[in-house]
Amino acid sequence: MGKSKAVFVCKECGYESNKWLGKCPSCGSWNSFVEYNEKEKKGKRIDGFKFDVSTPPTPLDKIDFKSIKRFETKIGEFDRVLGGGIVPGAVILIGGEPGIGKSTLLLQVSYELAKRGIRVLYSTSEESLQQISLRANRLNAVSGDILLSSEYSVNKIIKYADDVKPGVLIVDSIQTIYDENTDAQQGSVTGVKACTSKLIRFAKATNTPVFVVGHVTKGGIVAGPKILEHMVDAVIYLEGDGNRGYRILRNAKNRYGSTDEIGLFEMHSDGLSEVNDPTEIFLTRETESISGSILTVTIEGSRPLLVEIQAIAAETKYGVPQRSVNGPEYKRVSTLIAVLEKRLHLFLGNQDVFLNVVGGLKIKDPGIDIAILMAIYSSYSSKVIKKDTVFIGEVGLGGELRAVEGMKRRADEATRFGIKNIIIPYYIKEKIQSSKTKIIKCKNVNNVMEYLKDV
């Protein structure tokens, strides 16, 4: 055996130390250090390929970036998240909970690429070839240009790719393959880093895009060392509630595009289909308005979404009132409850508050603040606010309404959906006018309440 050098690596951020630490000095995580043993076997190396990816120093203005062209998968929501298509030589990590549809999505992507004559090598170490074939037939995604391989060795996977010269390589999954040149176990820090490093080297040397599937932890992040996410070019998560058919493809990192874009899909028996009108997901179209139900417009990437926020405020039966939040950030909702108590003189200390975004969307956008506040107020006071009114804006600690990014796009989306009244902050830079919709500008939450008295 070769010499080994032991270091300790934080699983959360990749910080390295020559000794074990209880708390990571970089990210503050406790008990996150694992031993990283860089040990290689003696004897002949089995690389599976021999490529030189080194290049001499080159002036930046002499590099022809136009020669690198993206190619689309023709799945619009998928291409949107990638920034317009697949970049040659990119290594993309796709994570998600078990059964969420990662393999299904990649198989559909493979089929769309195969229809355009792009050969795809799909290497799996979790399923047999018969199982993948069964899924492909169910999805109607069978093509002779999709080559299947059931392999655990990263060196053999790369050897196969070197032989067949695919346009795209898919590895499912990174935690279940290994490198014969190390003693590392499958899924270990050493093993994942070694396998990923070889796949990156292959991708950059041959300009072959590589998609890598990764498992996720209970916290919803990719399992294994955090350094895995630093090594790849893009990290994409497929999210969704197992009890709902909708899936959200969200960008966590993208060296070749924006990280704000999301892709929306709906799961059917024959695979994932694109959602043409996202607003339909997050809005219920009942004719009767009820208290605690408020409409607002949020923005995900470049896309405005009309969403419905529902709240219930009921007298608590316990000593300490409950606070349950599904969708917005919990701390933000707690802050808005404090604003309600301080600025509108409502007493919520004896009220259980339950708040939910219809459709299960996770939102960090401050532009929905006023809608959250009004939903809680509406339920507490049993005042019904008709669903022909939309509330847009951030709420400050003083109760003032503040403008947020994309006010005009938000207003246009509300108008497109037939909304009659839009309540927005008084001071905004963008000029918002509409012949079909009434624009109400308010300086603070008290102004909003004054307007609602006449509704």
C-alpha positions, 0 to 999 in steps of 0.5 A: 500500500502507498503512504497515507496522509490523514486530514479532517474535512468538514462535511458542510463547507469543506474546511480542512484541518490536520486534527479533529475539531468539535466545531468547524471554525469556517461554518460553525457546524458541530461534529461535522469533521470526518477523517479524509485519508488520501491513500493510493494503491501501489501498482498499475493505475487504472485511469480508463483514459489518458487526457492532458487538460493543461493549457499554456497561459493565453491572453484573455482577449485572444480566447474565442468564447463564441466557439462554445455554443450551448445545445438545448434539450428542447425541454423548456423548463430544464433549459431555462434552469441551465441558463439556456441549454447545456454547455459543452464540458460542463459538470452538473450535479442534480440532487433531490429526495428519493423518488422525486423524479431525478432519474425520470427527468434525466431519462426524458432529457436523454430521449430528447437529445437522442431524437436530435441525433446526440448520443447519450451514455447513461451509466447507472450503479443503482438499477439494472439495465432491465429496470431502466428499460422498463422505465424508458418504455413506460415513459415512451423514451426508447431510442437506439442512441441511448446507451445503457451501462450498469457499472460501479467503477468510475474508471470503467465508466470513463473507458466506456465513454472514451470508446463510444464518444457520447454527446452527454454522459450521465452518472447515477449516482456519484455516491455509489461508484468507486475508484480502484486507485484508492481504498476509499469506500463508496460514498466516503469523502475520499471516494466521492472526491476522487470519482468527481475529480476524474469525471471533471477531468474527462468532461473538460478534456473532451468537452463532454457534458456530464450529469451527476446524480447525488443523494440528499441528506435529511436537511435537503442538501447533497449528501457527502462532502461539501467540496463536491458542490464546489467542484462541479459547474452547476448544482440543481435540486429537484424539489416537491411534495410527494403528496403533490404532483408538482416538481420544482427544478431549482438552481443552487449554483450555476457558473454559466447562468443565473441561479434565480431561475426555476423550472416547473413540472408536473408528474404523471404516470408517463413522466414529467411534463412542463407547466405552461401556466405556473400561476395555475399551480399556486392559485385556487379558483373558488368563486367565494372569498374567505377570510385569511386568504390573500393574493400576491405576486412573487418573482422566481428568477425572471418569472412572476407568479400569482400565489395565494397565501392562507392564514388562520388565527385562532385562540390558543388552548395552550399556555404558549401560542403555536406558530406554524409556517409553510412556505415563507421564512418562519422568522420573517412571519414572526417579525410581521406578527410583531409589526401587527401588534405594534403598529395596528395594536392587535393582540396576538399573544393568545392566538395560534397562527398557521400560515401556508402558501398554496401549492407548497412553494418556498418563498424568500421574496420580501415582496409578499410581506404585506400579503402575509400581514393582511392574511393574518389580519383578515383571519384574526378580524374575520374580515373577508378580502375579495380575491380581486385584490392583490397586495405587493410590497415589503413591510418595514419594522415601522409599518411602512411599505417598501418597493421590491424588485420587478414591481411592474412585472408583478403588476402586469401578471396580476392584470393578466389574470384579471385582478381589479385592484393592486395595492403597492407601496407609495414610493416606487421608481417604476411607472405602473399604469393600467386601464383595466386595473386600479392601482392603489398606492399606500405609504404604510399598513395604516393606509392599507387599513383605511382603504379596506374600510371602504371596500 
